[in-house]
Amino acid sequence: MTIEYFKKAEKTAATGEDDTRKIVADMLGAIEAGGEAKAREYALKLDGWEQEVVLSRADKDAAIALVPEQTKLDIQFSHQRVKAFAEAQLASMGEFETELSPGLFVGQRLVPVSTAGCYVPGGRYAHIASAIMSITTAKVAGVKHVVACSPTHPDRGVHPAIIYAADLAGADTILAMGGVQGIAAMAFGLFTGHAADILVGPGNRFVAEAKRILFGRVGIDLFAGPTEILVITDESADPELVACDLASQAEHGLDSPAWLVSTSRAVAEQVLELMPKYIERLAEPNRSTAASAWRDYGEVVVVGSREEAVEVSDKYAPEHLEVMCEDLDWWLKSLSNYGSLFLGEQTTVSYGDKCSGTNHILPTKGAARYTGGLSVSKFIKVLTWQRMSEESNRDVGAVTARISRSEGMEGHARSGDDRLHKYFPDEEFELGIK
């Protein structure tokens, strides 16, 4: 493979993980032991919030009254498209019943979880779209109770536009609490009496680590890290748009990787030259954030063919993957590992992040090798069932007994033996008994 790094990242996704893990584990343990009082204590200490945690209808209405009408219309635009996409996902799933052999019926049921906890980031940026992405999808899936939580600011609480989006999307409860304490409150059922069956939504490294630690006790959407973008280009790409999109994702955080893989040396060189310009036009603190992310995590790779570009991209397994190349159908067919794919310069990660319809809660840190992003299916348990006639036991019972004895599991074998003796008392069977 012909690979040349024009720029290599100085840091990796694992940088700083150990310190985060200890801080979060200690906090979760303290909140589980101390309950709501401890969660409130952290909210006061970390966010300066000592008012009510559960938003009343009056609280919601007061916040919604502060949201500009155009912002409401834009949130409605996004909600309509995310909801329609989620409904199409649900329609693609199905229950079934089939007869595998005479008298042996098996099937599949689709059962939504009872309670979902949706985390909506609201610290440095008010992630309005995240409320739409998580809550809407849960409600379309049929989740009975959706608890949303979001960080507070001492002067106003939860961002009013986040409250409007969460309310529009169908959140049953909104908690004015963010960070690890917010995740813990949803997981342990604090303030609501509804312990989450699954926790979803993006967040900073502390939120992501809290979800990782709690996984097993509750479900989670995916293991999430800092936002990532990878752009694949050939000689037809517009370097200005490539640089713009890389910078737009680098503003997410100091540790947000932005990668370029190109079959064109000329395009790669132009993008490298343009990146300072596109970062410089951002206002502070976004400018400094993007500059640090590009310096420490940005990479530019030149490859010899589009097949090599696919191989490199699939190894990165990026959260967001843009393709600015000719023959887009070939790329759609050839690429396998990504959270969400954006084909052609006419679309961009920013569209998917905000309002085009696909979900923006996506796998990072290579997790796209084995999972997709948040979807209706994440909130739905695929449950199997079976029903059998006495006659169908004739074959299934005997095979079960023989396999069980081959494995050394006599108790399992007896389950088949006893039914065969009951249903066919006058018959003899080969049951693997030595």
MIGU-270478 format. One line per 3 residues: number of its first residue (from 1); their letters; for each residue x, y, z of C-alpha. Coordinates in steps of 0.001 Angstrom, whole numbers, plus 500000, padded with zeros to 6 digits. Each point is the difference from the previous one (the first is absolute). Layout:
! residues N
NUM	A	X Y Z ~ ...
END
This chain:
! residues 434
1	MTI	500000 500000 500000 ~ 501263 503483 499074 ~ 499305 502187 503022
4	EYF	501634 503322 500715 ~ 499176 502060 503091 ~ 500147 503710 499220
7	KKA	498898 500600 503597 ~ 499977 497488 502874 ~ 498039 500426 503239
10	EKT	502005 500601 503156 ~ 497323 498559 502315 ~ 497547 497110 499914
13	AAT	496471 499367 501243 ~ 501413 498247 503089 ~ 501847 503093 501253
16	GED	498930 500849 503570 ~ 497577 497083 500437 ~ 501332 498670 503314
19	DTR	499440 503213 501965 ~ 496478 500334 498626 ~ 499109 496436 500954
22	KIV	500909 500462 503681 ~ 498192 503318 500367 ~ 496808 498634 498452
25	ADM	500044 496715 501926 ~ 500331 501882 503291 ~ 497127 502316 499111
28	LGA	497668 497188 498961 ~ 500711 498115 503208 ~ 499346 503058 502123
31	IEA	496720 500809 498239 ~ 498730 496442 500187 ~ 500712 499984 503736
34	GGE	498778 503533 500694 ~ 497044 500136 497627 ~ 498275 503230 498995
37	AKA	501724 502050 502695 ~ 503439 499077 498660 ~ 498945 500676 496408
40	REY	498780 503446 501056 ~ 503284 500579 501818 ~ 501966 499350 496806
43	ALK	497612 502213 498003 ~ 500663 502861 502396 ~ 503745 499418 500135
46	LDG	500584 499547 496276 ~ 497246 502104 498393 ~ 498886 502382 502719
49	WEQ	496439 498665 499794 ~ 497863 499709 503127 ~ 496495 500435 498608
52	EVV	497469 497295 499090 ~ 501337 497086 498006 ~ 496759 498762 498427
55	LSR	498547 502623 497679 ~ 496294 500643 500524 ~ 497606 500849 497184
58	ADK	500207 503617 501105 ~ 503818 499872 499902 ~ 499906 498621 496464
61	DAA	497476 502556 498791 ~ 502012 502870 501479 ~ 503157 498801 498233
64	IAL	498210 499362 496710 ~ 498656 503567 500051 ~ 503617 501197 499761
67	VPE	500732 498061 496798 ~ 499856 502142 496823 ~ 497295 498981 497522
70	QTK	502497 499301 497219 ~ 501949 497684 502299 ~ 496774 498141 500760
73	LDI	499282 499617 496286 ~ 503523 498706 499384 ~ 499670 497482 502835
76	QFS	496673 498856 498538 ~ 501681 499587 496585 ~ 502668 497767 501525
79	HQR	497506 498049 502116 ~ 497795 499211 497004 ~ 502896 498513 498041
82	VKA	501522 498053 502883 ~ 496555 498624 500872 ~ 499294 498989 496396
85	FAE	503347 498217 499728 ~ 499428 498185 503303 ~ 496525 498951 498861
88	AQL	501518 498574 496812 ~ 502502 498064 502125 ~ 497180 498592 502112
91	ASM	498083 498977 496888 ~ 503042 498054 498799 ~ 499851 497792 503106
94	GEF	497411 497318 500522 ~ 498564 497249 502132 ~ 499517 496545 498541
97	ETE	498921 496443 500687 ~ 501196 496985 498042 ~ 499670 496216 500203
100	LSP	503462 498424 499901 ~ 498674 496449 499987 ~ 496547 498527 500519
103	GLF	498706 501273 503330 ~ 503071 502140 500816 ~ 499069 503679 499809
106	VGQ	502479 502759 500745 ~ 499775 503738 499770 ~ 501335 503443 500728
109	RLV	498473 502881 501932 ~ 501110 503617 500060 ~ 499606 501473 503484
112	PVS	501211 503509 500885 ~ 501799 500593 503281 ~ 497897 501618 502717
115	TAG	502239 502965 500882 ~ 502699 501794 498033 ~ 502376 502602 501382
118	CYV	501024 502581 497400 ~ 502997 502213 500731 ~ 500008 503370 498219
121	PGG	503314 501909 500160 ~ 499617 503622 500922 ~ 503267 501226 501415
124	RYA	502175 502017 497636 ~ 497565 499350 497158 ~ 496230 499589 500252
127	HIA	499493 496775 498053 ~ 496389 500605 499027 ~ 500153 497360 497261
130	SAI	501079 497300 502461 ~ 496671 500317 501812 ~ 498214 499437 496712
133	MSI	502183 497069 498956 ~ 499727 497976 503198 ~ 496535 500757 501358
136	TTA	498176 499885 496663 ~ 501554 496656 499107 ~ 499098 498519 503390
139	KVA	496411 501143 499700 ~ 499629 498630 496465 ~ 501321 496677 501326
142	GVK	497163 499974 502534 ~ 501905 500687 503238 ~ 497427 500697 502727
145	HVV	502049 502399 502122 ~ 502809 502178 498695 ~ 502080 501939 502523
148	ACS	502184 502743 498559 ~ 502689 501847 501902 ~ 502202 502918 499056
151	PTH	502600 502180 501760 ~ 498945 503193 501683 ~ 501395 503516 500090
154	PDR	499708 501911 503294 ~ 498095 502889 498418 ~ 497451 498125 497882
157	GVH	500077 496265 500640 ~ 499658 497790 496934 ~ 500270 501823 496673
160	PAI	496453 501026 498971 ~ 500366 498657 496448 ~ 501046 496600 501370
163	IYA	496886 499994 502183 ~ 497830 500857 496993 ~ 501606 497274 497860
166	ADL	499724 497387 502750 ~ 496376 500889 500657 ~ 499114 499948 496293
169	AGA	501727 496643 499559 ~ 497907 498499 502797 ~ 502170 499836 503126
172	DTI	497854 498919 502934 ~ 502380 501482 502588 ~ 502741 502601 499605
175	LAM	502676 500211 502679 ~ 502015 503163 500563 ~ 503196 498091 500649
178	GGV	502965 499129 497821 ~ 503339 498248 500154 ~ 500641 496785 501893
181	QGI	497319 500953 502524 ~ 497416 500216 497222 ~ 500967 496595 498618
184	AAM	499876 498520 503502 ~ 496593 501535 500686 ~ 498536 498362 496892
187	AFG	501721 496664 500584 ~ 498927 499751 503642 ~ 496509 501448 499513
190	LFT	500660 503020 502219 ~ 497376 502787 500025 ~ 497661 497989 497727
193	GHA	499645 496474 501357 ~ 500702 498785 496450 ~ 503434 498355 499798
196	ADI	501225 500010 496413 ~ 500195 496721 498112 ~ 502278 501685 497466
199	LVG	502101 503181 500011 ~ 500555 501848 496734 ~ 501424 503246 498752
202	PGN	503375 501667 499473 ~ 501999 501774 502676 ~ 503472 500921 501160
205	RFV	502571 497439 501103 ~ 498535 499818 503506 ~ 496504 499293 498707
208	AEA	501330 497423 497551 ~ 501981 498275 502752 ~ 496969 499953 502322
211	KRI	497995 498201 497323 ~ 502845 497556 499406 ~ 500279 499149 503703
214	LFG	496219 499537 500328 ~ 499740 497804 496903 ~ 498741 496600 501034
217	RVG	497820 501358 502766 ~ 498281 502009 497295 ~ 500245 499998 496245
220	IDL	501750 502797 498167 ~ 499797 501173 496435 ~ 503731 499597 499316
223	FAG	503454 500694 501375 ~ 500541 503627 499119 ~ 503037 502221 499890
226	PTE	500825 503381 498474 ~ 498357 500898 496713 ~ 501897 498790 496910
229	ILV	499974 500853 496303 ~ 501800 498335 497117 ~ 499810 501411 496478
232	ITD	500998 497963 496940 ~ 500902 502013 496913 ~ 501238 499496 496496
235	ESA	501219 502614 497512 ~ 496411 501229 499427 ~ 499548 501222 503588
238	DPE	499735 503675 500893 ~ 502796 500606 502551 ~ 498145 503003 501430
241	LVA	496958 497902 500937 ~ 502213 497209 501361 ~ 501848 502432 502280
244	CDL	496716 501600 501050 ~ 498499 496655 501036 ~ 503111 498828 501848
247	ASQ	500101 503261 501972 ~ 496264 499836 500703 ~ 500363 496700 501832
250	AEH	503267 500928 501717 ~ 498136 502754 501869 ~ 498138 497315 501998
253	GLD	502834 499515 502456 ~ 503718 500078 500693 ~ 500173 496250 499372
256	SPA	497843 499755 496861 ~ 501877 498211 497195 ~ 499756 501328 496443
259	WLV	501486 497757 497298 ~ 500505 500337 496271 ~ 500703 497044 497718
262	STS	500666 500983 496397 ~ 500995 498358 496777 ~ 501164 503434 498841
265	RAV	503258 501427 501295 ~ 499042 503441 498667 ~ 496692 500069 501885
268	AEQ	501683 498826 503210 ~ 502620 502738 499751 ~ 497366 502669 499350
271	VLE	497885 498887 502947 ~ 503027 500092 502316 ~ 500726 503514 498824
274	LMP	496373 501112 500443 ~ 499312 498576 503460 ~ 501464 502965 501969
277	KYI	497807 502380 497998 ~ 496798 498077 500673 ~ 500820 499595 503668
280	ERL	500924 503686 500319 ~ 496603 501159 498760 ~ 498296 498340 502991
283	AEP	499236 502175 503010 ~ 501446 499214 503412 ~ 499931 497644 501816
286	NRS	499219 497845 496952 ~ 503129 501212 498200 ~ 502398 498909 502716
289	TAA	498142 496735 500460 ~ 500167 499145 496302 ~ 503655 501045 499786
292	SAW	500955 497704 502890 ~ 497960 497101 498612 ~ 501569 500357 496557
295	RDY	503510 500332 501447 ~ 499732 496973 502306 ~ 497536 497698 498235
298	GEV	499892 501056 496352 ~ 501409 497709 497319 ~ 500490 500199 496232
301	VVV	500677 496761 498137 ~ 500724 499604 496293 ~ 499317 496598 498433
304	GSR	500650 498499 496593 ~ 496492 498886 499028 ~ 496374 500160 501011
307	EEA	500227 496396 501194 ~ 502783 501039 502377 ~ 497872 502929 501150
310	VEV	497213 497576 500902 ~ 502419 497772 501898 ~ 501422 502927 501993
313	SDK	496557 501450 500721 ~ 498600 496661 501151 ~ 502911 499669 502449
316	YAP	499226 503419 501473 ~ 496258 499105 500105 ~ 499111 503690 500420
319	EHL	496885 501350 501632 ~ 499287 502291 497037 ~ 501270 499172 496521
322	EVM	499773 502447 497112 ~ 500836 498959 496443 ~ 500838 502783 497536
325	CED	500852 497858 497004 ~ 498668 498937 496627 ~ 497936 496803 499593
328	LDW	498189 500295 503340 ~ 498090 496743 499474 ~ 503306 498120 500025
331	WLK	500938 501543 503329 ~ 496581 499252 501494 ~ 500391 496357 499001
334	SLS	503649 499691 501065 ~ 500198 501712 503412 ~ 499007 497970 503061
337	NYG	501126 501590 503270 ~ 498490 503364 500919 ~ 497341 501489 502240
340	SLF	498311 502015 497283 ~ 500977 500579 496372 ~ 499715 503285 498088
343	LGE	500343 499591 496255 ~ 501033 502942 497836 ~ 500834 503609 500795
346	QTT	496310 500946 499976 ~ 499557 498412 503408 ~ 502078 500381 503131
349	VSY	500303 498668 503549 ~ 498484 503244 501271 ~ 496731 499196 498206
352	GDK	499824 496595 501656 ~ 500942 501532 503333 ~ 497084 502412 499944
355	CSG	497023 499226 497829 ~ 500255 497842 496861 ~ 498412 496970 501672
358	TNH	502573 497333 500769 ~ 501065 499684 503611 ~ 503111 501818 501210
361	ILP	500628 497791 503051 ~ 502666 497811 498460 ~ 502870 497619 500875
364	TKG	503504 501404 500532 ~ 503465 498655 500862 ~ 499723 497193 497440
367	AAR	496671 498649 501275 ~ 498537 500367 496496 ~ 501784 496723 499219
370	YTG	497225 498191 501892 ~ 497055 502359 500532 ~ 498004 502719 498348
373	GLS	498604 503102 501631 ~ 496897 500637 502045 ~ 496889 498626 498342
376	VSK	496534 498801 500854 ~ 501436 496498 500408 ~ 502145 501131 502964
379	FIK	496823 500535 502026 ~ 498335 496758 498921 ~ 500672 496537 501363
382	VLT	499808 497265 497377 ~ 498402 497180 501981 ~ 499654 496442 498771
385	WQR	497306 497463 500946 ~ 499060 496442 499146 ~ 497021 497708 500290
388	MSE	499959 496247 499283 ~ 497500 497204 499602 ~ 500462 496615 501697
391	ESN	500796 498409 496638 ~ 502812 502480 499299 ~ 501732 498758 503160
394	RDV	500716 496716 498259 ~ 503022 501360 498121 ~ 500923 503067 502052
397	GAV	499912 498135 503316 ~ 502225 497179 498811 ~ 502553 502301 498353
400	TAR	500095 502200 503107 ~ 500639 496980 502203 ~ 502829 498708 497825
403	ISR	501724 503392 499600 ~ 499676 500648 503746 ~ 501600 496686 500899
406	SEG	502791 500649 497495 ~ 500642 503210 501896 ~ 499796 498316 503373
409	MEG	496810 501839 501001 ~ 497796 497253 501390 ~ 497373 502345 501420
412	HAR	499342 501455 496571 ~ 499764 496513 498547 ~ 497382 498970 502570
415	SGD	497759 502887 498881 ~ 499772 498297 496616 ~ 499818 496447 501454
418	DRL	497072 500748 502289 ~ 497884 501618 497312 ~ 500620 497148 497583
421	HKY	498988 497489 502675 ~ 496852 502003 500768 ~ 498843 500627 496447
424	FPD	501122 496683 498471 ~ 499909 497441 502851 ~ 499978 496974 497713
427	EEF	502941 501079 497818 ~ 503748 499674 500391 ~ 502451 502704 499022
430	ELG	503741 500236 499496 ~ 500853 502488 502751 ~ 503764 499682 500193
433	IK	499911 498106 503280 ~ 503143 497906 500479
END
